[in-house]
Amino acid sequence: MDETSRVGIIGSGSWATAIAKMLMNNVSELNWYFRNPKHIKRFRKDGRNPNYLTSVDFDVENIHFFSDINHIVEESDIIIIAIPSAFLKLTLSELSIPLKGKFMVSAVKGLVSEDNMIVGTFLNEFYDVPLEDIAIITGPCHAEEVALERLSYLTIACHDLKRGRAFSSLLNCNYIKTSVTDDIYGTEYSAVLKNIIAIASGICHGMGYGDNFQAVLMSNGIQEIKRFVDTVHPINRDIKSSAYLGDLLVTGYSQFSRNRMFGTMLGKGYSVKYAQMEMLMIAEGYYAVKSIKEINEKYKVNMPITDAVYNIIYERISPAIEIRLLTETLR
């Protein structure tokens, strides 16, 4: 796995575009899947993604665009999935050729909600992709800052550390630094859970809670994440590292966080449906909180923040009531 490997990206949103920008520093050619052929035509004409991170210029001579998912899978050795989790099953349902034999990389940061599975487990169980052929891109890295080439750090999780390092080298550049871990379960679940905590952070921000409370919420949030991932996959991990705590902090605090934005609108009194319509982007935590709530029926981990977000979104309990009750549980 090196700069001669055929790399394909499935997805055309902001995170997919940011990953493409990183890769173009290290690979001579890139395969890229767009569902809509009209968007490909505009990209070829303008040299930019017509809908996301439109300030980023690409040399389209070095990009092979595809609107047929089977064709891009055939032509790629490494396949990076960077689409919202809500559309993952629908997108992959169009496949008529196997994924087995490909090195699969998830940049989804969400659950396959219909099956309550993290993406790595889903690829392993439904598409027979061996765990050593699966990697996860995690860490505190917003696409908007990649576009601005602001220094960012990523963690690549892979059972096979050697292959994880090889893939990480394709992302390294002067503004991206990478590290590698074998904790594919903990990092992926943490990436899901931080979106839920970020919605809670946004709700509290929308209701007028200040920085002092937000700090308590975040510190309780990382403890909640640790309790869950240690129960689901008990190994020795440093929950304070950037793949866990760092990702939580940037998602909970950043102006670019769509989960925080979604929560802020709920905290200001907007309905769930209205907030979703206004954002025009997917807040992964909306889907994740229902799945985590159902998964936790088995494990019974104490998760007061997750429970509060679930009650606000799905039980339609007033944020004022739910957050007031939450404040009594935090320390």
Secondary structure, 3 states (H helix, E strand, C coil): CCCCCCEEEECCCHHHHHHHHHHCCCCCCEEEECCCHHHHHHHHHHCCCCCCCCCCCCCHHHEEEECCHHHHHHCCCEEEECCCHHHHHHHHCCCCCCCCCCEEEECCCCEECCCCEEHHHHHHHHHCCCHHHEEEEECCCCHHHHHCCCCEEEEEEECCHHHHHHHHCCCCECCEEEEEECCHHHHHHHHHHHHHHHHHHHHHHHHCCCHHHHHHHHHHHHHHHHHHHHHHCCCCCCCCCHHHHHHHHHHHHCCCCHHHHHHHHHHCCCCHHHHHHHHCCCCHHHHHHHHHHHHHHHHCCCCHHHHHHHHHHHCCCCHHHHHHHHHCCCC
